[in-house]
Amino acid sequence: MADNINNTGGGNNTGLAFIVGAIVVVLAIIAYFVFARGGGATPEQVDVNVDVPEVSAPAVPGTGS
């Protein structure tokens, strides 16, 4: 019985440590993909030219002279 006097129940903290460790690993993986994406390369130059032909609507019947 004397062996259990200093037992503080550390087994409960093992599960918590596992969960915190898993969260740290997941955040490290997310940070890698967010910050290392592209490897510092400059983005490509994209030139978009949108030319739309002018379209006229037909006359509304009954409004002309």
C-alpha positions in Angstrom: 0.0 0.0 0.0 2.9 2.3 0.6 3.9 2.1 -3.1 0.7 4.1 -4.1 1.2 7.0 -1.8 3.0 9.2 -4.4 0.9 8.1 -7.4 -0.6 11.3 -8.8 -2.6 9.7 -11.6 -0.3 10.6 -14.4 -2.0 8.1 -16.7 -4.7 10.6 -17.3 -2.2 13.0 -18.8 -1.0 10.5 -21.4 -4.1 10.8 -23.5 -4.0 14.5 -23.4 -0.4 14.5 -24.4 -1.2 12.3 -27.3 -4.0 14.6 -28.5 -1.8 17.7 -28.2 1.0 16.0 -30.0 -1.3 15.0 -32.9 -2.6 18.6 -33.1 1.0 19.9 -33.3 1.8 17.4 -36.1 -1.3 18.4 -38.1 -0.5 22.1 -37.7 3.1 21.5 -38.8 1.9 19.8 -42.0 -0.6 22.6 -42.7 2.2 25.2 -42.1 4.5 23.4 -44.5 1.9 23.5 -47.3 1.0 27.1 -46.7 4.4 28.6 -46.3 6.5 26.3 -48.6 4.0 26.4 -51.6 5.8 27.5 -54.7 9.2 27.5 -53.1 9.7 31.2 -53.4 9.2 31.2 -57.2 7.7 34.3 -58.7 4.2 33.9 -60.1 3.6 33.7 -63.8 2.5 36.8 -65.7 -1.0 36.3 -66.9 -2.4 38.6 -69.5 -6.1 38.4 -70.0 -7.8 40.4 -72.8 -11.6 40.4 -73.0 -13.0 42.0 -76.1 -16.8 41.9 -76.3 -18.6 43.0 -79.4 -21.2 45.7 -79.0 -24.7 44.3 -79.1 -27.7 46.5 -79.7 -31.1 45.6 -78.4 -34.1 45.4 -80.9 -36.5 48.3 -80.8 -39.5 47.9 -78.4 -42.7 47.7 -80.4 -45.3 50.5 -79.8 -42.8 53.1 -78.6 -41.7 54.4 -82.0 -43.3 57.2 -84.0 
